[in-house]
């Protein structure tokens, strides 16, 4: 959404979309950190395909959010809005 908003030069919408994405990533990362803490490296939490898949999705979402921020910033610079 942030990239689409930036394409339309809707900078406030782009910024709020990035902020919402950051909040979602933080919440998901917190859950992941809690799971790691509960496991304590002892194998207490069974690692299954769903958990691995969730980890992949989180990492992809984090990367996508970071790259989206860069794309929005570049669009702002090219538009002279930065």
N, C-alpha and C positions, 0 to 999 in steps of 0.2 A: 504494500500500500504506500509506503514511504517513497519508493522509487516512482511509482505512478503519479503520486502527488507532486513530486519534484519535476517530473516531466511536464506537468501542467503549471509549474511555477507556483504551486500552493505550498509555500514554505512552512506555514504554521501547521498544516495538516501533515506534512512530511515529518516535522519535528515531533508532533504528538504521536504519530505512528511509531517512530523510532523509540520514543519514551515508553509507549505501551509494550513494545517488543522487548525492551530492556527489562521492564518489570516482570514480564512473563518468563524471560530467561533466568532472571534472578530467582524467581520462585521455583522453577524446575531444578535449577542448580542446587538450591538449598535442600530439596528433597533428595537429590543424588548424594549430596554431602552427608545428610542424615543416614542414608542407607550405608554408606561407606563407614561412618562412625559406628553404626550398630553392628556391622560385621566385624570390626576390629581386626581385619586381616586374618580372621580365624575360620572363614567359610561358613559362618552362621547363617548367612543369607544365600540360598541356592541361586546360582547364576544359571538362568535359563535363556532360551532364545528371545523371549519377550523382553527381558531385562537388557540384554545386549542390544536388541533392536531399539529400545527406548533410549539407551545411551547414544546410539548412532544418530537418532533423531535430534537429541539435545545438542550434540556437537555440530550437526549440520545447521540447526537453527541459530546457534551462537555465531557460526561463521557467516551465515546469510545476513544476520543482523549487522555484524561488523562491516561486511562489504556494502550493505545497503547504506550505512551511514557515510561511507566513503563516496559512494555514487551520488548521494544527495549533496554532499559537500562540493563535489566536482561540478555538479549541475549549477549550484549556487554561484560558484566562482565564474563559470562560463557565462552565466546570466548577469553577472555583476551585482548579485544580491548578497554576497558574503561580506 
